[in-house]
Amino acid sequence: MIQFTIPVNIRKPESFQTMNRCVIVGNADINNYDRVKKYLKSDDFTVFCDGGLKHMEKLGVKPRLIVGDFDSGKDPHMDVETITLPCEKDDTDTFYAVKEAVKRGFEEFLLTGVVGNRFDHTMGNISILLFLDSIGKKGRIIDDYSEMEIVSSRPVYVEEDYSYFSLLNMTGCAKGIKIEGSKYPLDDGEITCDYQYGISNEVLPGHKACVSVGEGRLLLVKVF
């Protein structure tokens, strides 16, 4: 366990109490900026993590907070609240940004630029959805191909706009799984980490699929 003291460099703190959702932008590549921009709202509290600042211009949004150790990009020294992290630490820049936003009271999170070529970073960032779910927060990840969220205590619906949707187990065993309104329905199913059979399902035409879990948690991946 690495112990450290975080040096915080704060420039012009901005009020976030009126913001409804926290959007966190990471350093992974984004190819379809237009798709991501459709998810953004004018009242989002946007956090850029380190090299994620490269997306600022194409996303057309300015940071309310910058977080990073600046190993993948230079500190821009903008007139924006900035938290400078050490390079050697337990949390990634993205995970630290999420925990900081949780401390500030945000209930809903949208992450983008967090799925890329580094599989280890991608898996670490997907685990953020599990972390948020475990503390009762709502989280989603958007990349060029899909939208991800956790299914646990409440049903989640899938619109027919998506080409496919998959259910993956990342936490052990999920039981009492029910899928309605889909090409491959399921009633009282069980998915373990050893056998991931819930891949590439489809919403029935004119329907909305409903996914629920009786015990455990599943990662829902909705493919564009």
PLY file of the C-alpha trace (Angstrom):
ply
format ascii 1.0
element vertex 224
property float x
property float y
property float z
element edge 223
property int vertex1
property int vertex2
end_header
0.00 0.00 0.00
1.53 3.28 -1.10
1.13 6.15 1.33
1.33 9.70 0.06
0.28 13.25 0.68
-1.56 14.87 -2.21
-0.32 18.31 -3.20
-3.34 20.28 -4.25
-2.98 23.23 -6.58
-6.29 25.09 -6.58
-7.08 27.85 -9.01
-10.36 29.72 -8.78
-12.68 27.12 -7.19
-16.10 27.00 -8.82
-19.38 26.19 -7.16
-20.78 22.76 -8.03
-23.87 22.67 -5.87
-26.14 23.50 -8.81
-24.62 20.83 -11.06
-26.70 17.67 -11.52
-24.15 15.23 -12.90
-20.40 14.75 -12.95
-18.79 13.97 -16.30
-15.24 12.62 -16.16
-13.05 12.65 -19.27
-10.04 10.34 -19.43
-7.02 10.05 -21.70
-8.17 7.12 -23.88
-8.90 7.89 -27.52
-12.33 9.08 -28.60
-13.06 8.76 -32.31
-16.77 9.56 -32.40
-16.98 12.92 -30.64
-20.45 13.62 -32.03
-21.83 10.55 -30.26
-20.31 11.53 -26.93
-21.52 15.12 -27.27
-25.13 13.88 -27.51
-24.80 12.68 -23.91
-23.45 15.94 -22.53
-25.61 18.54 -20.78
-25.04 22.23 -20.17
-25.27 21.80 -16.39
-22.70 18.98 -16.15
-19.77 19.36 -13.78
-16.95 18.28 -16.10
-13.67 16.89 -14.77
-10.74 16.36 -17.13
-8.12 13.85 -16.01
-4.55 14.56 -17.08
-4.20 13.72 -20.80
-7.97 13.80 -21.16
-7.56 17.52 -21.74
-6.73 16.64 -25.35
-10.49 16.07 -25.85
-11.54 19.46 -24.53
-11.75 21.33 -27.84
-13.48 18.58 -29.83
-16.01 17.92 -27.08
-16.71 21.64 -26.90
-16.73 21.81 -23.10
-14.45 23.44 -20.57
-13.28 21.79 -17.36
-14.75 22.73 -14.00
-11.98 20.68 -12.38
-8.66 19.23 -13.60
-7.13 16.20 -11.85
-3.91 14.41 -12.64
-0.26 13.67 -12.07
0.44 15.04 -15.58
2.51 12.09 -16.71
0.50 11.79 -19.94
0.04 15.49 -20.55
1.34 18.82 -19.31
-0.42 20.89 -16.69
-2.12 23.56 -18.84
-2.10 26.06 -15.96
-5.62 27.12 -16.77
-7.61 29.41 -14.51
-9.52 26.33 -13.29
-9.49 24.44 -10.01
-6.66 21.89 -10.34
-5.66 18.97 -8.14
-2.10 17.82 -8.83
-1.42 14.22 -7.82
1.89 12.39 -7.28
2.88 9.84 -9.93
3.29 7.04 -7.36
-0.11 6.37 -5.79
-2.79 3.73 -5.32
-5.57 5.49 -7.26
-5.44 6.19 -10.96
-6.16 9.79 -11.91
-9.63 8.73 -13.04
-10.48 6.85 -9.85
-9.25 9.75 -7.73
-11.43 12.15 -9.76
-14.47 9.94 -9.15
-13.85 9.75 -5.41
-13.32 13.51 -5.28
-16.67 14.07 -7.03
-18.35 11.64 -4.64
-17.03 13.71 -1.74
-18.56 16.78 -3.36
-21.99 15.19 -3.34
-22.61 14.07 -6.91
-25.06 11.19 -7.37
-24.76 10.54 -11.11
-21.61 9.98 -13.17
-20.80 9.71 -16.87
-17.30 8.61 -17.86
-15.80 8.85 -21.34
-12.29 8.51 -22.70
-11.73 5.65 -20.25
-11.82 2.63 -22.61
-8.71 2.31 -24.76
-5.68 0.29 -25.81
-4.51 -0.40 -22.26
-6.64 -3.36 -21.17
-5.53 -3.00 -17.54
-6.60 0.64 -17.44
-9.87 -0.23 -19.17
-10.71 -2.94 -16.62
-9.73 -0.63 -13.78
-12.04 2.05 -15.14
-14.93 -0.39 -15.61
-14.50 -1.37 -11.96
-15.36 2.25 -11.13
-18.94 1.40 -12.11
-18.93 -1.33 -9.46
-17.53 1.12 -6.91
-20.23 3.67 -7.66
-22.96 1.04 -7.51
-21.66 -0.21 -4.15
-22.16 3.25 -2.62
-25.55 3.83 -4.22
-24.44 6.10 -7.04
-25.39 5.85 -10.71
-22.58 5.47 -13.23
-22.24 4.96 -16.97
-19.32 4.66 -19.39
-19.56 5.78 -23.01
-17.02 4.76 -25.64
-17.02 4.68 -29.45
-18.93 1.40 -29.58
-21.02 0.99 -26.47
-22.62 2.25 -23.28
-21.98 0.39 -20.02
-23.68 0.35 -16.63
-24.24 -1.97 -13.68
-27.43 -3.95 -13.11
-27.96 -4.72 -9.42
-30.88 -3.82 -7.15
-33.05 -2.15 -9.80
-34.18 -3.27 -13.27
-32.46 -1.64 -16.25
-34.12 -1.12 -19.62
-32.57 -1.41 -23.07
-34.10 0.52 -25.96
-34.28 -1.05 -29.41
-31.93 1.66 -30.72
-28.98 -0.55 -29.73
-27.72 -3.27 -32.08
-26.91 -5.71 -29.28
-26.62 -5.90 -25.54
-24.55 -8.21 -23.36
-24.54 -9.13 -19.68
-21.18 -9.92 -18.10
-20.42 -11.07 -14.59
-17.43 -9.41 -12.94
-18.07 -10.17 -9.29
-18.60 -13.90 -8.71
-22.10 -15.25 -9.23
-25.31 -13.49 -10.25
-28.59 -15.33 -9.67
-32.26 -14.74 -10.32
-31.49 -13.04 -13.65
-34.51 -12.13 -15.73
-34.44 -10.77 -19.29
-37.69 -9.77 -20.97
-38.44 -8.26 -24.37
-35.35 -9.77 -25.98
-34.50 -12.34 -28.65
-33.01 -14.56 -25.95
-35.19 -14.24 -22.84
-34.13 -15.59 -19.46
-36.03 -16.40 -16.30
-34.32 -17.10 -12.97
-30.97 -17.52 -14.72
-27.49 -17.66 -13.25
-24.29 -16.26 -14.79
-20.89 -16.90 -13.28
-17.47 -15.47 -14.13
-16.54 -18.92 -15.49
-19.29 -19.05 -18.11
-20.29 -15.78 -19.77
-23.22 -16.85 -21.94
-25.11 -13.56 -21.84
-23.38 -11.99 -24.85
-24.94 -10.46 -27.99
-28.61 -10.47 -27.12
-31.05 -8.31 -29.10
-34.09 -6.22 -28.24
-37.23 -7.46 -29.97
-38.59 -5.02 -32.60
-41.10 -2.65 -31.08
-40.11 -3.64 -27.56
-37.93 -2.46 -24.72
-35.84 -5.13 -23.02
-35.86 -5.29 -19.22
-32.96 -6.80 -17.28
-33.10 -7.53 -13.54
-30.91 -9.43 -11.09
-32.12 -11.12 -7.90
-28.69 -11.59 -6.35
-25.30 -10.20 -7.36
-24.39 -7.67 -10.04
-23.89 -7.70 -13.79
-22.20 -5.37 -16.26
-24.64 -4.38 -18.98
-22.98 -3.45 -22.27
-25.30 -1.84 -24.82
-23.69 -1.86 -28.27
-24.49 0.96 -30.71
0 1
1 2
2 3
3 4
4 5
5 6
6 7
7 8
8 9
9 10
10 11
11 12
12 13
13 14
14 15
15 16
16 17
17 18
18 19
19 20
20 21
21 22
22 23
23 24
24 25
25 26
26 27
27 28
28 29
29 30
30 31
31 32
32 33
33 34
34 35
35 36
36 37
37 38
38 39
39 40
40 41
41 42
42 43
43 44
44 45
45 46
46 47
47 48
48 49
49 50
50 51
51 52
52 53
53 54
54 55
55 56
56 57
57 58
58 59
59 60
60 61
61 62
62 63
63 64
64 65
65 66
66 67
67 68
68 69
69 70
70 71
71 72
72 73
73 74
74 75
75 76
76 77
77 78
78 79
79 80
80 81
81 82
82 83
83 84
84 85
85 86
86 87
87 88
88 89
89 90
90 91
91 92
92 93
93 94
94 95
95 96
96 97
97 98
98 99
99 100
100 101
101 102
102 103
103 104
104 105
105 106
106 107
107 108
108 109
109 110
110 111
111 112
112 113
113 114
114 115
115 116
116 117
117 118
118 119
119 120
120 121
121 122
122 123
123 124
124 125
125 126
126 127
127 128
128 129
129 130
130 131
131 132
132 133
133 134
134 135
135 136
136 137
137 138
138 139
139 140
140 141
141 142
142 143
143 144
144 145
145 146
146 147
147 148
148 149
149 150
150 151
151 152
152 153
153 154
154 155
155 156
156 157
157 158
158 159
159 160
160 161
161 162
162 163
163 164
164 165
165 166
166 167
167 168
168 169
169 170
170 171
171 172
172 173
173 174
174 175
175 176
176 177
177 178
178 179
179 180
180 181
181 182
182 183
183 184
184 185
185 186
186 187
187 188
188 189
189 190
190 191
191 192
192 193
193 194
194 195
195 196
196 197
197 198
198 199
199 200
200 201
201 202
202 203
203 204
204 205
205 206
206 207
207 208
208 209
209 210
210 211
211 212
212 213
213 214
214 215
215 216
216 217
217 218
218 219
219 220
220 221
221 222
222 223
